Structure formats: structure tokens, C-alpha cells
Amino acid sequence: MTTLPLGPPPATQAARAVIPGRPVLLGRNTGDRLYRAVLTGLALSLPLLLVALVVELGASAWPAIRRFGFRFVWTSVWDPVAGVFGAAPMIFGTIASSLLALLFAVPLALGVAIYLTEFSPKWLRQPVAFLVELLAAIPSVVYGVWGIYVLIPFLRSYVVPPLRAVLGWTPFLQGVFYGNSLLAGGVILAIMIVPYIAAVSREVLLAVPSSQREAALGMGATRWEAVWTAVVPYGRAGLIGAVILGLGRALGETMAVTMLIGNRHDIGVSVLQPAYTMAAAIANEFSEATTDLYLSALFEVGLILFVITVAVNALARLMIWRVARGTAVGSRAL
Amino acid sequence: MSARRLRRRIVSGAMTAVVAVLSFVAVLALVLILGYLVAKGASSLDWSFFVKNPIPAGQSGGGVANAIVGTMIIVALAALIGLPIGIGTGLYLAEYGSGRLGWTVRFVADVLNGTPSIVVGIFAWTWLVRPMGHFSALSGSVALAVLMVPMIARTTEEMVRLVPHSLREAALALGYPRWRTSLRIIARTALAGILTGCLVGVARIAGETAPLLFTALGNLNFTTSILQPMQTLSLQIFTYGTGPFDEWHRLAWAAALVLMGLVLVLALAARWVVRSRHGAAR
């Protein structure tokens, strides 16, 4: 185990420099070797887990992949009885609900981050940041219950009628609003991802050197101009990363969306109509999947969802790393 | 003051107000959710809610004792599996993680951190439920542990890295072997931070539902056998919240309040740990 090509940590290097003739004394006794072997073994469990995950999903999805090929992704017929499966509506619904969520969540979260780092009184920062981050601690299923009994009645009474009055002619607001809909799913997702985007954006903005602000202010900019022309552009990559991270969260969110989006297997542009997401389809149908092909199709849905979220998250990480290099920004739950 | 200057100052003031209002809206959302939980759930919290098991649909009364005990068992078991692996991985990343393997593990941890919990759920199903032939609390705990490990690993790494190098050098200079330095000096100094990460991790998985749908499954009866299907508060809330009976909705709100309380206690405990010990974390 100890032959792995790993660099020694800085402290050992320092110690070696002090005793040039006897480097082997440090880090080479039995206890050290054992310790390192155990830790390496534990650490290896993560890559192994990822490999196992991909292999298991891939193997379980293989019958459906072979049967339908690329048709699976862009056809809309989902007929378990006839054994025909096309996942286009769920892929559409997943992306549509997540983008809708970003539409609401991004201004809100960036507003929170900018206010807390640039404008708020000092004593308010920690409490408000904590309260916003608490939104991330609320279980998804609790959001679902709240959405069904509080959010949907509220949307029906106070949001949809005025929205219709103004924008009712657009294709996005057609049809009867029963409650469970793309809109309800998007709004609940927005509330759920605000804490993630806000927390990461805040850390990105905090990482912007104060010389950026001072230079802008020194040239006569107002406080807002300093923020908008000097601070935000400096952290742009990180802020976009934060938004993409939020997108990743929204794409994979299951329970609240399953309870609110209406679970209708259809593609429609009206946000007042029910829709479906990949995660919701698995949650709803997995235990009902009676045939092997049906089960395999659901595994393929899971595999597609996994690949999309991995790609989105990797992109987000790379962008955040450009600003806050190497730190675990956004890896925390709260 | 020129008109242009005045306009710029008005814009600045207006935007300051806008971001302040947006912050207020975000906090308001939290207040509304917690407020409704208390308003709709608190009245149902009585003795029988905590000590009785569910009774047949349509009748009133009954409780969620089986779900409360089930949540505790499943979460404790998940922590038992996930915490050692997570902390060990985090220590590895902090102590030996500068090479290629370290980079890989770190990247994989971040990737797994963003993996949808439902995907982890069906993975645990293929891994444990399908071979065993039946649903079990154990498979649910494994699914939750999988969700927990990457998060714990990353926070542990971060906390261990905050320990000043001088401490390590002092211990090594005194002749401590590296493994004892790592465990007795470094990990111990970072203990408060590591503990915080663990509490936050447990808080997060305690509320998870999606990974348990096809693993722990849920159970109408009281059970403590980890090889049997087991009920949790989150599964109970899902069933009752989406069910047709008013009585179920009442119980769903109450169970949601209890689950929220449990998660909040863990999250606040995490904060308290950070505050009370040298504030090494933020």
C-alpha cells in the first residue's frame, strides 16, 4: 500500500531537511505504515463506490439501452403494457422545472449574497446567513407537505389569477390550473436551492480582494457601482459556478417535486400544467415495475439523471475552483 | 450636485434596498415554512402520538412510535457505517492527499456529493435488496451512509487542514510517530470541527426520503429488526401527506414538525459545538 506515488506532507519535508542523513526514521515505522494503509483503504472506498454505482446502474439499464438505443431519449411514448419506453417528457420536465427554479432562485440568492457581503450591518450578517442556510436543512418531504397544503392554495388564489390577467395570452400560461404543476414544482425547487446558491456566492464574494472595492470607491464609484462593476465581475466564474451547483441540486431533487409537479407524462410549455421529472418517475414507478424491461427502463432513467448531474456538478466545481481554489466551498450541507 | 451624480446615488440606494428586500424574502420563506409546521402540527402532538403505532386508515387517533424508533435505528446504523469511512477518508485527504490519488478521491467525493439521492436509492436496491430478496432497514442505512461519506470526508479534510503546522512540527520534534501525531494531536485539535461536520451530515440524512423508498420501504408495524422493512418519519410523512384522509394529513403535519425539530436540534448542536470550542471552524 505504501508504494503509492504520494508526496509527503510539508511537515515531513521540513523534518527531512533538518536531518538530511536519516530521512527513513520518519514515516517509516510499522505504526505509520499501518495508519497510512488503513486511511488509504478507507479513502479508496469512494472511487470504488463510484465505479460500483456506474457499473450497477449500467448493467441494470443495459436491456433497455440495447432495446431502444437513442430513441429512449427523444421519444415520448411510455407504455409499460406494450413494453415501449421513451423518456423525453421526463427529461424535458426535469430541465424545465430546474430552469424555472433558477429563474426565481438566482436573483433571490444573489441578492442575499450581495446584501450580506456588501451592505448589511455587521451584526445582521451571521444571523441572516444562518437563517437562509437553515432552508437547506428542511427535509425535502417537509417541503412537499408544505407545498401541497400551503404553496398550492396560495398560488391558486393570489398568484395565478393576476399572472393570467397580465400574461394570459402567452403559451406559458394556458390551460386549467389544478394546483400540481410545473409552476408549483419550480417554485418549491427555487426555495430549496436558494440556500446553496446563496452560501456559495457569499463565499465567492468574500474571496474577492477588498482592493477591488477600494479601487472602485476611490475612483468615485457609488457603493452599488463598486459592487456591480468591480466585485461581481471579479467573482463571475465563481458565481456562475454557484448557480450551476444550484442547478445540479434542482435536477436531482426528488420528493418535493414528486409531490407537487403532477406526474403527467407529457411535454407542454404551459407552466400551469402538470409535468414529470426523471427523479419523480423513479420514485413513483420503481415499485410498480412488473416487467424486467420496465425496471430496466427506469434504471436507464436513473443512469441518464446521474450522468447529467455529474456533468453539471463537475462543471460547477471547476468554475468555483477558479475563484476559491481547492477549498471545499459548497460541499457542506449547511 | 449634478443631475447625473444624483441619479447615480439614487440607483445605488435603490439597489441596496432591493438586495435587502430579497434577503428579507429568503428569511420570510423560512419563517413561513417553520410557522406553518408549528401552526398545523403542534396541536396534534400529544402522548399517544409518540407512543402509539398507526391504526387502520379511516379511524382517528394513533401515533407514529414505530416511525420515530425506525428513524433513530436507521440513522444510527447509517452513522455507524458512514462516519468511520468518512472521517478516515477526510484524514487521508488532509494527511496524504496531495498526490494523484488524493486528487481523485477529492473529485469523486464532490461528484458523489451532488448525486441525486434517488439514484443512490436504486443503487442500494440493486446492491442489497435484490440479492437479499426482501426490503430491509439495513439496506436503507447503507444508502444513507453512501450519501453521508463524501460530505463527512470533505468537511473533515477542511477542518484538519486548519490545524497549524507548528503543532505537527512540535509533536514530531518530540519524537511522536506520525500516526500518533495525526490522531492524538492533529485530529484531536480539529475535533470540534469534525464533530460539527458529523452532526450536520447526520442532520441531512435524517430527513432523507428518496433513498429509503425502495430499501427500508416503510412498515405499518413496530419493529426493531434491521433485516425487516422499517418505517421512518420521512416515509410516514410522504405516505400520509399524499394520502386521501384528513386524519392522515393531520398526522403528516405533526410528523413533519417532529422531523424538523430533530433536524434543527442536530443543526443547532453543530453550531453550538463550533462556538464552544476555540472556534476553529467558522
Chai-1 contact restraints between the chains, C-beta under 6 A:
chainA,res_idxA,chainB,res_idxB,connection_type,confidence,min_distance_angstrom,max_distance_angstrom,comment,restraint_id
A,P5,B,G99,contact,1.0,0.0,6.0,A-B,restraint_1
A,L6,B,Y96,contact,1.0,0.0,6.0,A-B,restraint_2
A,L6,B,G99,contact,1.0,0.0,6.0,A-B,restraint_3
A,G7,B,S98,contact,1.0,0.0,6.0,A-B,restraint_4
A,G7,B,G99,contact,1.0,0.0,6.0,A-B,restraint_5
A,A11,B,H165,contact,1.0,0.0,6.0,A-B,restraint_6
A,A11,B,R168,contact,1.0,0.0,6.0,A-B,restraint_7
A,A11,B,E169,contact,1.0,0.0,6.0,A-B,restraint_8
A,A15,B,L172,contact,1.0,0.0,6.0,A-B,restraint_9
A,G27,B,R178,contact,1.0,0.0,6.0,A-B,restraint_10
A,N29,B,P177,contact,1.0,0.0,6.0,A-B,restraint_11
A,G31,B,P177,contact,1.0,0.0,6.0,A-B,restraint_12
A,G31,B,W179,contact,1.0,0.0,6.0,A-B,restraint_13
A,D32,B,P177,contact,1.0,0.0,6.0,A-B,restraint_14
A,D32,B,R178,contact,1.0,0.0,6.0,A-B,restraint_15
A,D32,B,W179,contact,1.0,0.0,6.0,A-B,restraint_16
A,Y35,B,W179,contact,1.0,0.0,6.0,A-B,restraint_17
A,L39,B,G88,contact,1.0,0.0,6.0,A-B,restraint_18
A,L39,B,L91,contact,1.0,0.0,6.0,A-B,restraint_19
A,L39,B,Y92,contact,1.0,0.0,6.0,A-B,restraint_20
A,L42,B,I85,contact,1.0,0.0,6.0,A-B,restraint_21
A,L42,B,G88,contact,1.0,0.0,6.0,A-B,restraint_22
A,L42,B,T89,contact,1.0,0.0,6.0,A-B,restraint_23
A,A43,B,T89,contact,1.0,0.0,6.0,A-B,restraint_24
A,A43,B,Y92,contact,1.0,0.0,6.0,A-B,restraint_25
A,A43,B,V105,contact,1.0,0.0,6.0,A-B,restraint_26
A,S45,B,I85,contact,1.0,0.0,6.0,A-B,restraint_27
A,L46,B,V105,contact,1.0,0.0,6.0,A-B,restraint_28
A,L46,B,V108,contact,1.0,0.0,6.0,A-B,restraint_29
A,L46,B,A109,contact,1.0,0.0,6.0,A-B,restraint_30
A,P47,B,T104,contact,1.0,0.0,6.0,A-B,restraint_31
A,P47,B,V108,contact,1.0,0.0,6.0,A-B,restraint_32
A,L50,B,V108,contact,1.0,0.0,6.0,A-B,restraint_33
A,L53,B,F123,contact,1.0,0.0,6.0,A-B,restraint_34
A,E56,B,F123,contact,1.0,0.0,6.0,A-B,restraint_35
A,E56,B,T126,contact,1.0,0.0,6.0,A-B,restraint_36
A,S60,B,T126,contact,1.0,0.0,6.0,A-B,restraint_37
A,L108,B,L22,contact,1.0,0.0,6.0,A-B,restraint_38
A,L108,B,A26,contact,1.0,0.0,6.0,A-B,restraint_39
A,G111,B,V19,contact,1.0,0.0,6.0,A-B,restraint_40
A,G111,B,L22,contact,1.0,0.0,6.0,A-B,restraint_41
A,V112,B,S23,contact,1.0,0.0,6.0,A-B,restraint_42
A,V112,B,A26,contact,1.0,0.0,6.0,A-B,restraint_43
A,I114,B,V19,contact,1.0,0.0,6.0,A-B,restraint_44
A,Y115,B,V19,contact,1.0,0.0,6.0,A-B,restraint_45
A,Y115,B,A20,contact,1.0,0.0,6.0,A-B,restraint_46
A,Y115,B,S23,contact,1.0,0.0,6.0,A-B,restraint_47
A,F119,B,T16,contact,1.0,0.0,6.0,A-B,restraint_48
A,V128,B,S23,contact,1.0,0.0,6.0,A-B,restraint_49
A,L131,B,V27,contact,1.0,0.0,6.0,A-B,restraint_50
A,L131,B,L30,contact,1.0,0.0,6.0,A-B,restraint_51
A,V132,B,A26,contact,1.0,0.0,6.0,A-B,restraint_52
A,L134,B,L30,contact,1.0,0.0,6.0,A-B,restraint_53
A,L135,B,L30,contact,1.0,0.0,6.0,A-B,restraint_54
A,A137,B,V263,contact,1.0,0.0,6.0,A-B,restraint_55
A,A137,B,A267,contact,1.0,0.0,6.0,A-B,restraint_56
A,P139,B,G207,contact,1.0,0.0,6.0,A-B,restraint_57
A,P139,B,L259,contact,1.0,0.0,6.0,A-B,restraint_58
A,V141,B,T209,contact,1.0,0.0,6.0,A-B,restraint_59
A,V141,B,S234,contact,1.0,0.0,6.0,A-B,restraint_60
A,V141,B,I237,contact,1.0,0.0,6.0,A-B,restraint_61
A,V141,B,F238,contact,1.0,0.0,6.0,A-B,restraint_62
A,V142,B,A256,contact,1.0,0.0,6.0,A-B,restraint_63
A,V142,B,M260,contact,1.0,0.0,6.0,A-B,restraint_64
A,V145,B,G241,contact,1.0,0.0,6.0,A-B,restraint_65
A,V145,B,A252,contact,1.0,0.0,6.0,A-B,restraint_66
A,V145,B,A256,contact,1.0,0.0,6.0,A-B,restraint_67
A,W146,B,I33,contact,1.0,0.0,6.0,A-B,restraint_68
A,V150,B,Y36,contact,1.0,0.0,6.0,A-B,restraint_69
A,I191,B,A29,contact,1.0,0.0,6.0,A-B,restraint_70
A,V194,B,A26,contact,1.0,0.0,6.0,A-B,restraint_71
A,T222,B,R8,contact,1.0,0.0,6.0,A-B,restraint_72
A,T222,B,R9,contact,1.0,0.0,6.0,A-B,restraint_73
A,T222,B,S12,contact,1.0,0.0,6.0,A-B,restraint_74
A,R223,B,S12,contact,1.0,0.0,6.0,A-B,restraint_75
A,W224,B,S12,contact,1.0,0.0,6.0,A-B,restraint_76
A,W224,B,M15,contact,1.0,0.0,6.0,A-B,restraint_77
A,G248,B,G114,contact,1.0,0.0,6.0,A-B,restraint_78
A,G252,B,P116,contact,1.0,0.0,6.0,A-B,restraint_79
A,T254,B,I118,contact,1.0,0.0,6.0,A-B,restraint_80
A,T254,B,A210,contact,1.0,0.0,6.0,A-B,restraint_81
A,M255,B,T209,contact,1.0,0.0,6.0,A-B,restraint_82
A,M255,B,A210,contact,1.0,0.0,6.0,A-B,restraint_83
A,M259,B,T242,contact,1.0,0.0,6.0,A-B,restraint_84
A,A279,B,P116,contact,1.0,0.0,6.0,A-B,restraint_85
A,A279,B,I118,contact,1.0,0.0,6.0,A-B,restraint_86
A,I282,B,I118,contact,1.0,0.0,6.0,A-B,restraint_87
A,A283,B,I118,contact,1.0,0.0,6.0,A-B,restraint_88
A,A283,B,L213,contact,1.0,0.0,6.0,A-B,restraint_89
A,F286,B,F214,contact,1.0,0.0,6.0,A-B,restraint_90
A,G302,B,V119,contact,1.0,0.0,6.0,A-B,restraint_91
A,G302,B,I122,contact,1.0,0.0,6.0,A-B,restraint_92
A,L305,B,P116,contact,1.0,0.0,6.0,A-B,restraint_93
A,F306,B,V119,contact,1.0,0.0,6.0,A-B,restraint_94
A,T309,B,G114,contact,1.0,0.0,6.0,A-B,restraint_95
A,T309,B,P116,contact,1.0,0.0,6.0,A-B,restraint_96
A,V310,B,V111,contact,1.0,0.0,6.0,A-B,restraint_97
A,N313,B,G114,contact,1.0,0.0,6.0,A-B,restraint_98
A,R317,B,D110,contact,1.0,0.0,6.0,A-B,restraint_99
A,A328,B,R154,contact,1.0,0.0,6.0,A-B,restraint_100
A,A328,B,E158,contact,1.0,0.0,6.0,A-B,restraint_101
A,S331,B,N113,contact,1.0,0.0,6.0,A-B,restraint_102
A,S331,B,R154,contact,1.0,0.0,6.0,A-B,restraint_103
A,A333,B,M151,contact,1.0,0.0,6.0,A-B,restraint_104
A,A333,B,V200,contact,1.0,0.0,6.0,A-B,restraint_105
A,A333,B,R204,contact,1.0,0.0,6.0,A-B,restraint_106
A,L334,B,V200,contact,1.0,0.0,6.0,A-B,restraint_107
